[in-house]
Amino acid sequence: MADQPELPSRPRGGLRRLLPWGGADSARPAAALPAVLSGERGGQGLAAHQLVPAKTKSGAHDPAAATALLIRLFSHASHPEALLLAFAEGIASLHGELGDMGVRLSAAYAAGDWPGYGRGLRQLIDKYIRTVDTGDSLAEGRTEAEQLRDLLRHALGNALATLLQRSPELAEEAQTLASALRHWRPGHELITLEQRLRELSHQIGLRAEDASEQQNLLLGLFDLLLENVGELLDDRSWLQGQISVVRQLISGPLDVGSIEQARGTLREVIYKQGLLKQGIADSKTAMREMMVSFVDRLDGMATSTGEYHDRVAGYSQAIGDARGIPDLNRLLQDLLQDTAGVQAQALAARDELLSARRQVEDSEQRIASLEQELKDVAGLVREDQLTGALNRRGFEELFQREAARTQRSGQPLCVAMLDLDDFRRLNETHGHAGGDAALRHTVDVAKAVLRTTDAIARFGGEEFVLLLPDSTIFEASAAVIRLQRALAQRSLLHDDVRVFISFSGGVALRHLDESQDDVIRRADRAMYDAKSAGKNRVISAD
């Protein structure tokens, strides 16, 4: 007998996935079975049609009939050859590839080809028996349908019901569906459960849309309130920085890390505001006490001075009436004593006023120090929370200063727009954590490569703006190209994977009296021209 070709080995889900009765190949044609099934070679074979499992009225094969068939096959197998024949016939009665393998085993038995029979057994062991699922689900005897049922029940009853706490009726429906799934068994009707699950999904979708719309409206209302407060404040107020960071935060996708960082910064600001408020209150108290003391002292000095004036007039009259030197000496001593008293009172008043003045000055210094600290904190919120680059507000302030300075000095000022290439694909490949790491890496490399007088700002998403003072258009373009090469050489290592970052850039030279928006618009158009030209390019604006 010629060797049967070995079946290609491919991973499958285990023998139990190929055993269910039913399917297109379950009922094998009787002609496909070898003649040995009729009882040749001394075996107690069965007729070919007897190997076809019995069917129920619905058309599905009956597991009980299949079991009875196997019992009949092995009932008279009392010696090795009969056992091998019964095994081959039992495998041949299965569907799919297992049935084909059983036919080959039966043919090998009929031809007396024991090496071929052995190869067939080895293929059977290698391809199917070794891949039988030995996990907990098999040990528990659960089918795949039952495993999926339990997973869906867990998702509905635990995860989804927890998320629907603010919609009690939907949470209750999820729990009810989970309970119904708990009692479902393979073969039971599923149409009702499917309809209820579809309706639940539809209602959840509607609620999610409503919740998203409500969130957007609340964020818009909050942003409008912050804008109104900002209009009431002086542009130089440190509170503008706090308002700016919150408005920037709610304008983009809400990120837990950014919210927590902003919350920590605002907590520090609130603490310093409390100290400032207390310092101002202390300063007011000290000033009030100083003024009260000053008025009291003035009143006392006025009274003392009036009494002293009256006494001096009396002394003048007494001197005129004096009759000798002893009388004059006594009057002089009294006059000196009164003068010393007035002088001491004046010195005491001066000391008290100086002490009160020092207290006021100390309070003013504390207030100035606290205000400076608040300004420093406000300066922090001019930076992008994720990358450490300037944010829009920080860039606008720096641009105004540099535009005024370069216009006075006649020096050039250039702006470059950068947009990371294929950033969406990078996010999909490496996740949002990888995207955030790429943004931070870009800023770190830019700060290392550019001059200390240059600045980088993040304008949202994967867009950055460079401010390059005292640089011609050629020098600015060369600086941007240098940054491109540095990014190519310094690839990002994220989760032990090399991530290569590139960008397209547009450079524009600021014209005389040109606004920030106009020069950025020209640089932005040049950047999009660079993207259209093939990405990873730098183009200068006209």
C-alpha positions, 0 to 999 in steps of 0.5 A: 500500500502506498504511503498516505501523505501526511496531513499538514499540522495546524493549530486547532482548538482541541479534539472536542471542537471537532467532535460535535455531531451535526454539520455538513460532513457528519453524515458520511456517504456509505460508499466512502467507507472501505470494505473492511467495515463489512467484517473482513479480516475476522473483525466484527465490523458493521455495515457502512450505513450503520456508522452514520449517526442517527438523526433526530426529527429536527435533523440534528444528530442524536448524541445518544445514538452516536454513543450506542454506535460506539458501544456496538463497535467495541462490543466484540473487539476482544483482540488487538486487530479487532480493537484497531478496526473498531477504533478506525471505524469509530474515527471514520464515523466522525465529521470533517478531517477526523472522518477522513483520517478514520477512512485512511486508518480503515484502509490501512487496516484492510490492506494490512499496512501497519506502518501506514496505520501507525503514521495515521495514529501519529498524525492523529496524536500530533494534530488533535490529541496534543491540542486538546484544551486542558484549561479550566473550562474543559475541566468544568465541562463547559462548551464554548457557547457556555463560556461566551454566555458567562462572559456576556453575563459578567459584562452585563451584570458587573461591568455594564451595570456599574457604569449605568448607576446613574440610569437605574432602569438600564442598570436593572435591565442589564442585571435582568438580562445577566440573570436570564443568561445565567439560566440559558443552555445551548439549544435554548431559544435566544431570539428574546434575549437577542432583542432585549440586548439590542434594545438595551444597547440602543438605549445605552447609545441614546443615553451616552449621546445625551450625557455627552451633549450635557457635558459639552453644554456644561463645559461651554457654560463654564468656559463662558463664565471663565471668559467673563471673569477674565474680561473683568481682570487686569491683563497683568493679573496672575489670575489670568494664568489660572483662568488660562490653564482651566480654559485650555484644559476644558477645550480639549479631550479631558485627560485624568493626568492633566486634570489632576496636575491642574488640580494640584496647581490650583490647590497650591494657588488657593493655598497661596491666595489664603496666605496673601489674604491673611497677609493683606488683612495683617497689613490693614490691621497694622496700618489701622493700629499705626494710624490710631496710635498716631492720632492718639499721640498727636492728641496727647502731644497737643494736650501736653503742648497746650499745658506746656505752653500755659506753664511757660506763660506762667513761668514767664509771669513768675520770672517777672515777679521773682525777687531773688536768685533762689526764686529764679533757680526754682523756676528754672528747675521747674521749667527744665522738668516740664521741658524734659517731660514734653521731650520724653513724651515726643520721643515715646511717640516717635518710637511707637510710630517707628515701630508701627511703621516697621510692622506696616513695611513688614506686612507690605514685604510679605504681601509683595513676596506672596504676590511674586510667588503667585506670579511665578505659579501663574507663569507655570500655567503658561506651559503645556502640562504634558510636554513642558513647552509653552502653551498658546498664552505663553507663546502670545506673551513671548511673541509680543515681547520679541516682536516689540524688541526686534522691531525696535532693533531692526532684527529679524524674527521668524516663526516655524510651524511643525506638525508630526507626521503620521501621528494618528498611526503612531497613536494607534500602534503604540497607544496614547501613552506612546503618543504622549511620549513622542510629544514629550520627546520632540520638545526635549530634543528641540530644547536641546538642539535650539538656542536658548533664545529660541522657544517652542510652544505646543498649539494643540494635538501634534502641532508645535510653533517655534519662535526664532528671534534674530534669525533670517529666513535661511538661518531659521530654516536651517535650524528647523532642518537641524531639529529634523535630523536630531529627531531622526538620530535620537529615536524614542525608546518606548516599551522597548520599541524604537519609535522614529519621529518626523515632522513637516515644517513651514517657516515664515519671516515676520514682516514689519508690523505683521500680526502674530496671526498673520505670520503664523497663518503663512507658516501654517500654509508652508507647513501644509505644502511640506506635507503635500510634497511628501512629509518630513520636509521644511518649506519657507513661506513667500 
